[in-house]
Amino acid sequence: MRLSWTAFTELLRCTLRGHLRNRLALVLAVAFIPIWIFVARLCTSDQVVRIRLDAISGHVSAPASQVGQVASALGAITMVAGFIAFTETFQSREVDRRLLLAGYPRLPMLLAKLAAVALTTALLALYTTILLWISLPVRHTAPLALALVGAGLAYGGIGLLLGSLVRGELEGFFLIIMLSLVDTGLQNPVFNTLMDVAGVAALPLYGVNQLALSSALTPHIPWSHGLLSLTWSAATGALALLVLHTHRPSRSPWFRRTRAHAG
């Protein structure tokens, strides 16, 4: 147990240091999120729009700029969290393979990657919540922060998954950006006023979008919709761990026999 804990903390430390050395990721985290929120505030009017929120089973009237900023914040944190997780996973493939062949325990390695995503997402969500709190009259700060955490965890898991599946970095970046843009575009009630597109409730950001907008703009807190984001986070995280487990080599007797037979 002690060896596993040591392996977990060492891998977690190395993964977080890798994030800090990724200058592009740092620039995106520090600069992209406030710029994206500012652009949404600048490009949308203060005209009051009437939007429907399934979470409260009713309509809400709010300035379009406020709705746009919340939706843009969700989009920004999904892209940054997904990009950071994907980059680290993709670039550490060879190092992970060598560590496992050298006898490094597999489970602590996988859990360290998941913990790094959770810690990174928590920091991004805290930062984004402060930005929204400065820019908007947020009604419920804590649920809004939880919604941002859920969005980051869902796309962080997707980043882990793609980091083990795709063969090129460009493919991974493209998939994360396109999925995030489609998801946030369909969830943004300023663009999709009726929110009646088939299948929109099955997308990763549906629950967190409902929780974030309700928490920021109304007196209601639909906690049940926050659970939808946790479901997506758990599903993407579990699938990412499964793929990481199957795509990394092992020193188990079965694996050695398989390699010897293949050789």
N, C-alpha and C positions, 0 to 999 in steps of 0.2 A: 504493500500500500504506500509505504514511504517513497519507494522508487517511482511509483506511478505519479504521486503528488509532485515529486521533484521534476519528473519529465513534463508534467502538465504546466507547472509554473515556468519552467525554462522555455518551453515552446511558446507559451503565451507571451513571455517577455520578448522573445525573438520576433514573434509576429507583430507585436505592437511597435517594436523598434523599426521593423520593416515598413510599417505604415508611416512612421515619422520620417523615414528616409525618402519616401515617395513624395517628391516635391509637388508634382502635378496634383496628387490627391490632397495635399495640404492646401494648395491654392484653391482647388475646387471647394474644399470644406469651408475655408475662411472667407473667400471672396464670392464664389458663385451663388451661394444661398442668399446673402443679402442683396446681391445684384438682381437675382431672379425675382425676389419679392418686390424690390424697388421698381423693376420694369413692369410688373403686374400692376403696381399702384399707379405708375405713370401712364400706362396704356389703357386703363379702364376708367370709365367715368364715375362720378359720384352719384349718378342717377340711381334711384332706388329700384331694385328689381324684385320681382316676386318669384321665389323658387320653391320647389317642393322637396321636402326632406322626408324620406320613408321612415327615418328613425323616430320622428315625432308624429308621423301620420298626419302631416299637415303642411301648410305653406308658411313661408317666412319672407318678410320684406326687409331687405338690407341693401346698402349701397353696393353697386357692382364691384367697386374697387376693393371692398373688404372681402367679398366672396372670392374675388380673383387672387388676392394675396394669400388666403388660407390654402386655396387649391394649388397655387404656385409653390408654396412652401412644401406641401406634400410631394409635388413633383421633383423639387430640388433635392430633398433628402433621399428620395428613392434612387435618383441617379447617382448621387455621391456615395451612398452606402453600397449600392450595387457595384459601382466602379471600384471602390476600395477593396471590397471582398473578392471581386473577380481578379483584380490585378495581383493581389497577394497570392491567391491560390494558383493562378496560372504561372506566375514567375517562380514559385517555390516547388514546382513539380519535381524537378531533378534533385533538389536538396532533400525533400521528403522521401523520395525513393531511396536515396543513399542512407538516410537515417534509419529507415525501416530495415534495409538489408544489413545494416550494422547492428541490428537488434533492438532498436528503439521501440518501446511499446506503442501499439497502434491506437488504442482507445484514448490515452491522454493526448496524443497528437490531434485526433479528430475533435475532442472536446475543447482543446486549446483554440483551435480555429473558430469554433462556434462561440466561445467566450470572447474572443477578440472582436468578432462581429457585434456581439451584444454590447460590449464596452464602447466600441466606436459609435454604434448607433445611439447609445444613451447620451454620449457627449454631443453628437450632432443634434439630437432632439432637444437637449437643454439649450444649446446655442440658438437653434431655430425658434424655440419658444420665447426666448428673451427678445429676439428680433421682432416677432409678431406682437409680443406684449408692448414693445415700444411703439410699434406702428399702428396697432389697432386697440380699440376698447374691448379687450378679451374678457368675456364673462366668467369662464371657468378655466383657469390656467392649467391645473393638474391633469384634467381629462384631455385637454388639447395636447399636452406633452406626451401623454400615454398614446394618443393617436399617432403622433409623429414617431414615437418609438416603434409602434406596430408597423408603420409604413417602412421604416428603415430595416427592421428585422425581416420583413417579407422579402424585400429586394436584396438585402444582404445574403439571405439564403439562396436566392436566385443567382447572385454573383458567385457564391461558393459552388453551386451546381454547374454553372457554365464554365467556371475556371477549371473544372475537371473534365468537361465534356468536349469543348470546342478545340480545334487544332490551331487556330490563329487568334492573336489578340484583337485584331480588327473585327473579326466575327463576333467575339464576345461583347466588345464595346457597342457594336451596331445593334445586337439583340437587346442589350440592356436599355439603350437609348430609345429604340423603337417601341419596346414593350412599355416603358415608362411613359412615353409621349401618348401612346394610344390609351393607356389606362387613365392617366390624369386628364386627357382630353375628354374622354367619355364621362368621367366622374365630375367634371367641372360644370356646375349648373348654369354658369353664365353662357357657356357654349351649348350645352345639352339641357335646355330649360325644362324639358318634360321628363328627363331621366327615364325614358321608356324604351331605350334601346335593348333589344333582346340579349340576355346574357350579361348585362352590365353588373348585375348583383353577384356574378360568379368571379369577377376580376379581383385581384389582390387588394386594390385600394378602396373597394366599395365600403367595407365596414369602417375603416379609419377615416374615410372622407365624410361619412355620415356623422361619426363621433366628433371629428374636428370642427365641422361646420356648426353642428348643434352646440358644442361647448363654447365656441367662439362667439356665436351670434344669437343664441337663444338661452333662456333660463333652464333648459332641459339638458340632462346628461344621459344619453342612451347607452348605458354600459354594455347592454347585450350586443350592440354592434361592434363594440371594442373587442368582444370575444371572437368575432369573425376574423379580425386581424390576427389574433393569437393563433387561431386555427391555421391560417395561411402561413404564419411564421413557423409554427411547429411542423407543418407539412413540408415546406421548402427546406427547413433545417434538417429534418429527418432524411429527406430524399438526398440532400447534399452529402450528409454523413454516409449514407449507403453507397453513393457513387464514389466518394473518396475512399471508402473501405474497399470496394471492389477494384478500383483503378490503381491502388497502391500495392506494391509487392509485399510479400510476407516471408518470414523465415520459418513458418510453420512446417512440420514434416510433410504435410500434404503438398504445400507449395513447392518444397524442394524436390519431392518425387516428380511433380508435374514438370518442373523445369528440366530435371535430368532426363525425363522421358522425351520432352520436346527437343532437348539438345541431342 
